[in-house]
Amino acid sequence: MEEEIKKAFLTDNVAKVKNYKSLVAQELIVLKDLDELKIMSTKPEGNKKYPSHYFVIYKDQGFDYEKHLYGTENPNIVFIRAKKGPKRPDYKCYKVSRDGLFVKKRNEN
């Protein structure tokens, strides 16, 4: 029996960093759903084997975006880099706590 694929939606984006292009509203596939981070991607385009766009959101609101032009790079490299923490600590996803992507466990303060 197959498990239903988890999805997320990128609905709005405000770029507060110079020379940063706003992201288009789109449906994302949730690849990793861990307590400390969430990894999402777009669907593979055309005849590409893997997705070209990856989004990582960390529990502390950190946010990373990776673009893989050719769609031939194995997504495991994104997972490995994500475990090291955000590449740019000043990039934030302010909807993380408000929308409950990371729910506080009962025994946490």
LOTORDO-395810 format. One record per residue (C-alpha): residue number from 0; residue in one letter; x, y, z. Coordinates in steps of 0.1 Angstrom, whole numbers. Layout:
// LOTORDO-395810
[torgu NUM; "A"; [X; Y; Z]],
...
// end
This chain:
// LOTORDO-395810
[torgu 0; "M"; [0; 0; 0]],
[torgu 1; "E"; [13; 34; -10]],
[torgu 2; "E"; [15; 63; 15]],
[torgu 3; "E"; [0; 96; 2]],
[torgu 4; "I"; [27; 121; -9]],
[torgu 5; "K"; [29; 151; 14]],
[torgu 6; "K"; [26; 184; -3]],
[torgu 7; "A"; [33; 220; 6]],
[torgu 8; "F"; [23; 252; -11]],
[torgu 9; "L"; [46; 282; -16]],
[torgu 10; "T"; [19; 309; -17]],
[torgu 11; "D"; [37; 342; -12]],
[torgu 12; "N"; [73; 354; -11]],
[torgu 13; "V"; [88; 387; 0]],
[torgu 14; "A"; [125; 391; -9]],
[torgu 15; "K"; [142; 413; 17]],
[torgu 16; "V"; [177; 406; 3]],
[torgu 17; "K"; [191; 427; -25]],
[torgu 18; "N"; [194; 410; -59]],
[torgu 19; "Y"; [171; 382; -48]],
[torgu 20; "K"; [143; 372; -72]],
[torgu 21; "S"; [109; 365; -56]],
[torgu 22; "L"; [97; 329; -59]],
[torgu 23; "V"; [66; 320; -79]],
[torgu 24; "A"; [36; 305; -61]],
[torgu 25; "Q"; [38; 268; -66]],
[torgu 26; "E"; [31; 233; -53]],
[torgu 27; "L"; [60; 216; -36]],
[torgu 28; "I"; [66; 179; -27]],
[torgu 29; "V"; [78; 173; 9]],
[torgu 30; "L"; [109; 151; 6]],
[torgu 31; "K"; [120; 151; 43]],
[torgu 32; "D"; [97; 159; 73]],
[torgu 33; "L"; [120; 159; 104]],
[torgu 34; "D"; [116; 176; 137]],
[torgu 35; "E"; [145; 199; 129]],
[torgu 36; "L"; [140; 206; 92]],
[torgu 37; "K"; [117; 202; 63]],
[torgu 38; "I"; [130; 196; 27]],
[torgu 39; "M"; [107; 203; -2]],
[torgu 40; "S"; [112; 204; -40]],
[torgu 41; "T"; [93; 211; -72]],
[torgu 42; "K"; [83; 182; -94]],
[torgu 43; "P"; [109; 171; -120]],
[torgu 44; "E"; [104; 191; -152]],
[torgu 45; "G"; [102; 176; -186]],
[torgu 46; "N"; [124; 146; -190]],
[torgu 47; "K"; [146; 154; -160]],
[torgu 48; "K"; [153; 126; -135]],
[torgu 49; "Y"; [153; 148; -104]],
[torgu 50; "P"; [138; 182; -94]],
[torgu 51; "S"; [156; 214; -102]],
[torgu 52; "H"; [144; 234; -72]],
[torgu 53; "Y"; [148; 225; -35]],
[torgu 54; "F"; [137; 244; -4]],
[torgu 55; "V"; [149; 237; 31]],
[torgu 56; "I"; [131; 252; 62]],
[torgu 57; "Y"; [148; 249; 96]],
[torgu 58; "K"; [131; 249; 130]],
[torgu 59; "D"; [147; 282; 138]],
[torgu 60; "Q"; [130; 298; 107]],
[torgu 61; "G"; [162; 295; 86]],
[torgu 62; "F"; [156; 290; 49]],
[torgu 63; "D"; [177; 277; 21]],
[torgu 64; "Y"; [170; 275; -16]],
[torgu 65; "E"; [190; 254; -41]],
[torgu 66; "K"; [187; 254; -78]],
[torgu 67; "H"; [200; 224; -98]],
[torgu 68; "L"; [200; 233; -134]],
[torgu 69; "Y"; [202; 200; -151]],
[torgu 70; "G"; [180; 178; -129]],
[torgu 71; "T"; [206; 151; -128]],
[torgu 72; "E"; [220; 157; -93]],
[torgu 73; "N"; [209; 132; -67]],
[torgu 74; "P"; [187; 149; -40]],
[torgu 75; "N"; [208; 132; -13]],
[torgu 76; "I"; [234; 160; -17]],
[torgu 77; "V"; [206; 185; -6]],
[torgu 78; "F"; [199; 163; 25]],
[torgu 79; "I"; [236; 161; 34]],
[torgu 80; "R"; [240; 199; 32]],
[torgu 81; "A"; [208; 206; 51]],
[torgu 82; "K"; [220; 186; 81]],
[torgu 83; "K"; [249; 211; 84]],
[torgu 84; "G"; [224; 239; 90]],
[torgu 85; "P"; [214; 270; 70]],
[torgu 86; "K"; [240; 284; 45]],
[torgu 87; "R"; [227; 319; 49]],
[torgu 88; "P"; [215; 326; 85]],
[torgu 89; "D"; [199; 359; 74]],
[torgu 90; "Y"; [174; 341; 51]],
[torgu 91; "K"; [143; 335; 71]],
[torgu 92; "C"; [109; 318; 65]],
[torgu 93; "Y"; [86; 338; 88]],
[torgu 94; "K"; [56; 315; 83]],
[torgu 95; "V"; [73; 286; 100]],
[torgu 96; "S"; [61; 292; 135]],
[torgu 97; "R"; [28; 310; 126]],
[torgu 98; "D"; [16; 282; 103]],
[torgu 99; "G"; [28; 254; 126]],
[torgu 100; "L"; [53; 236; 103]],
[torgu 101; "F"; [72; 228; 135]],
[torgu 102; "V"; [47; 220; 163]],
[torgu 103; "K"; [60; 223; 199]],
[torgu 104; "K"; [59; 190; 217]],
[torgu 105; "R"; [40; 188; 250]],
[torgu 106; "N"; [71; 183; 272]],
[torgu 107; "E"; [90; 212; 257]],
[torgu 108; "N"; [89; 247; 273]],
// end
